[in-house]
Amino acid sequence: MAYYFRAMDVSDKAYILRSGRIILELDTGEAHEIEGKNKVFGAGELLLNKDDKFNHYRTMSARGIGDESCLEIEDNKIEEIIRVYNAGFAITKDLAEISMWIGNISNEKNKKIGEKERTHREFCKILYKVGSTILHEYEQKKFHWLEPLYNRISGSIQYKEGEAYSKNDKDIPLSIETKEMGEFNKIFPPGATICEQGEMGYEVYILNSGTISVEIGGNEVAQINSPGTVIGEIALLLGQKRTATLKSVHNTNLTVIKNNDLKKVCTSQKTFLRNIAVTLARRIETQCSKVQELSEIIQKQQEKDHSIPEILTEDPTKTQLKDIKKELKAFYDRYDMEWIYDIYLDLSENMVKVKR
């Protein structure tokens, strides 16, 4: 059993699996088997290296089982290879499969977290948000009386937890320029259905103008209105069913690329697949961090003392947030500045949302 790389190794090459099988392993113990010809692994970090101008560490390990044949791809070759349609599609598709695998692990672990742990996580995120807002106001306005409050917040363990939780929950959107794709544009009138939840995905959508409603189970969960936003790339790459219904809220202009038009687009737009691959690589990094975080929460949940009824204890972060509310209210009463009340009100509303 030979390892091609281990988690936390510096990334310097990718590999093409010509035959046999490769096992990808997370630090938390989950494994995923790659089997087939010309499957690519280890490419995501190399693309990020180029974009970020520093070497990314491996987010997982990759090992053979003895029946595999692999070719190395040097770091400086990956940019050239991904611009070739067949190779670029293979790399992007393989990253999409890995992202789906880790996303499913994350969803399963999230189901195992108890309500008290879930609430603690949300309170920590609120603490990080209010601390960041106070820091911003202090840096802008230089009010000396704000500094001690920020120092107390930022010095707490819960603030650091909230920073990690917020980072791992952050969505990484995909945005692509469509100026040279006018032939694929389509206008959807208000209320028009763009695609239905549960149907097979054979198209990718790029928003040029307008607003899209995202519905799951008939309920709106989000609206998308940022030009350049890409929707449906995973369904297109992996030939999967749509996870949501998309509807046009206003007159909406979309670039609609069907799977049989993809090669034409990628031939003229050499960075099209690369942009998708880089976004998927960033998502994988975040997803791996989230799986690690959830695993630690589950471990702590299993080790905690269950002899004290949870109803008799209050989350320490909630207590800390209550104290911050009191201090912000005192600042407002003393200085009569509306922006202080805005922070206080936002904090209060977010705490109420957690209770709900």
N, C-alpha and C positions, 0 to 999 in steps of 0.2 A: 504494500500500500504506500504509494508515493504522493506527497503533497506538492501541488503546483504552486500554491501559495497558502498562507495562513492569515486569519484575521489579524489586523494591525500591522501586517507587512507593508512596506512601502511599495507602491504599484509601479512596475517598470515594463511590463509586457502583458499582452493578452494571448489567448490560445484559440486555435480552431480544432475542434474535435472531429477527426476524420472517420473514426470508427470506435465502437465500444461505448463505455459509460464513464461519466464523471459524477462525483457526489459533491454538492455544495452544502456547507454546514455553517449554521449560525453558532455564535458563542453560547446561546441558550439551549443548544442541543438539537434543534430541528434540522432536518436534512432534506435535500431535494435532488432527485436524480436527473441528469441530462443524458439523453441517449439519442443517437442519430448521426447523420453525416453532415459535416460542415456547420456544426453548432459552435457558436462563439461564446467564450466566457472570459471574464476578467477585463472587458473592454471599457466598462463604464467609468472606472477611476481614471483611465488614460485620457478620456475625453474631458473629464473635469480638470485633470492636470493642465491641459492646454488652456482651458478657459480661465482657470483661477491662478495660473502661473505659480503653482506650488504642488508638490506631490501629495496626493491623497492616500491615506492608509486603506488597506483592504477592509471591507465591511463584513466579509465572511471568508471561510476557508474553501479550498477546492482540492479534492484528492481523487486519484485514480483508484481503480480496483484491480488493475493488472491486465485488463483486456483491451485497454484503450490505445489509440494512436492519435497524437496531437502535434500540431505545428505551432511554433511560436510566432507571434506578431510583435515586432519591436515597437517601442513607444512612438518613435518618429514615423512609423508607417500607418498607424491607425487612422490619421486624418486623410491620407490618400485613399485608403481602402473604403472608408465609410461613404465616400463620394461616388463610388461605383454602385449602381443601383442594386444588383443582386446581393453584394456583400453588405451594403448599407441596410437593406431591408432585413437581412439575416441578423445583423447586430442589434437593430432596433427591436425586432420581434423577440429576440432572446432576452433583451432587457425587460420588455413588457411582460414576458412569462415570469421572470424572476420577481418583478414588482408585484404581480398578481399573487404569487406564492407567499411572499412576505406579508402582503396586505391581508391575506386570509388568516395567517398566523396571528397577526395583530388583532383582527376582529374576534378570533376565538379567545385570545387571552383577555381581551377587554370584557368579554361576557363573564369571565371568572372573577372579576374584581367586585368586591362587596360594595354596597351603597355607601358605607362610611368612608371607605378608601376613595371611591369615586368623588364624593363630596370634598374630601380633603384635597384631592387633586385640583378641583375647580377653585377652591379657596386660595390655593397656592398661586394659581394662574392670575386670579384677581389681585393678589398681593404684588405680584411681579408687575402687573399693568399699572397699578396705582403708584408703585415705587418709580417706575420709568417715567410716568407723567410728572411726578413731583420733581424728579431730576431735571427733566426738560424745562419745567417752569423755573427752577432754581438757576439753571444755566442761562436762561433767557433774561430773567428779571434780577438775579443776584440778590434776592432777599435773604439776608443772613439767617433769619429765623426758620427758614425752610431746611437748611442744611442738616441740623440735628435729626429732624424727622426722617429725612432720606437716609441718613447714615444708620439709624436704627432699623429701618426697613431692609435696606440692602445688606446689612450685616447678619440677617437671620438666615437660618438654614432653609426655612420655607420660601424665602425669596429666591434662593438658588434653585430649589425644586421647581418653583413656578417658572423660572427662566427656561429650564430644561423641558418642562411639560409644554410650555407655549411654543418652543422651537419645534418639538416633535409633532405637535398638532397643526403646525402651520402648513397650509395648502401651498403646493408649488405649481402655479399655473403655467401652462404652455402658451406662448404667444409667437405668432409667425406673421411676417409681412406678406401682403397679398397683392401688391401693386401690379405685378406682372401675371396675375392669374385671373384677369377679368373675364375670360371666356367661361369660367366655372362659376360665376356669380349668379345668385338667384334671390329674388325678392319674395319674402313671405308676408302676407297682410296680417293685421292684428287678429289674434285668436287662432291663427293657422297652426296645425300640428306639424312639427318638423320631423319628429320620429316618435315611436311609441315604445314604452317600457315593455321588455319581453321579446321584441322582434329582433331578428338578426341584424347586426351592424355591418353594412357594406359601404358606408360613407363616413368621411370625416368632415366636420364643419368648422369654418373659421369665421368669426364674427367681424363684419366690416362696419356695421352701424345698426342701431336699434337695441332692443332688449329681449332676452330669452328667459322664459320661465322654466325652471327645472322642477318637475313633479315626480314624486315617488308614491305609488299607491294612491294616486289622485290628489295628493296634498303637495302644495308648493313648498319646497325646501330651500330654494335660492333663486336669485335672478342674476343673469350675466349681462353686463353692458359695457365691458371693456373691449374696444376694438383690438383685433389681433388674437383674441382668445380662441384656443383650439379646443373642440369638444368632440369626443367619440373616437380618439386615436387608438385606445386599447381595443375597443370592439372591432375596429377596422383591421388592426394588426393581427389579432388572434381569432377573428371570425366568431366573436361571441355575441350573446344577446345584449340588448340595451338594458342598462340598469336604471334608466329614468326616461320619462317622457319629456320632450322639449317642445315648448310652444312659443310662438311669437307674441310678444306683448304689444309692441308697436310695429309699424312697418320695419321689417328687419332684413338687412342685406347680408347674405351669407355666401362665402366661397364654399361650394359643395364639391368635394373630390371623391368620386367613386373608386372602388378598388381597381377597376380596369383602366382608370385614368392615372393611377398613382405613378406608374413608370414614366409617363409623359411629363408629369409635374416634376418628378425627381431628376429627370434628365435635363430639364431647363433650369431648375432651381437646385443647385448642387448641395445646398446646405439644408434642404427641407427635412430629410431624414435625420441629419445630424442634430438639428434643433430638437427634434422629438427625442432622440437618444440621450442627449445631454440632460433634458428635463427628467427623463425616466431614471437616469443615473443619480440625479439629486434626490428624487423621490425615494430611491432604494436606500440611500444613506440615511435619510430621515426615518424611513420605515424600520430600518435595523435598530436605530437608536430607540424608537418607540417600543419595539419588541423587548429590548433589553430593559427599558424602564418599567414596562408592564410586568415583566418577569420578576423584577425586584419588588414591586408592589405586592404581587401574589405571594412571594416568599415571606415578606414581612407580615402579610395577612395570616399566613399559616403559623408563624412563630409567635404572634401576639398573645397576650394573656386574655383568655375568654372568660375568666372567672368574674370579671366586673361587667355588668350589663351595659351595653353601649348607650342606652338611654340615659344613664347616670353620668356620662362623660361628654365634654364638649371639645370639639376640635380646637387645638391650640391656635391654629391659623385663623379660625373664626374669631377667637378671643382677640387676637392681634388686630384683625380688621375692625372690630368694634372699637378698640382703643384709638385706632387711626381716625375713625369717623368722629369720635369725640374731639380729637385734637384739631381736625379740619374745621369742625363746627366752631370751636373756640377761636381759631384763626379768623374765620369769617365774621364772627361777632365782634372781634377786635378791630379788624382792618377793613371790613365791609368791601371786599373785592369779589366781583361776580365769578371770576375764574376759579376761586377757591370753592365756592358753592357748587360750581359745575363738576369739580373733582369729587366733592362730597356726594353729590346726587348720583353721579355715574357709579361710584363705589356702592352706594345703597341699592341702586337698581340691579347691579350685578349680583349682589348678595341675595336679593330676593329671588332672582332667576334660579340660583342654586337651590334654594329651598323648594322651589316648584318642581 
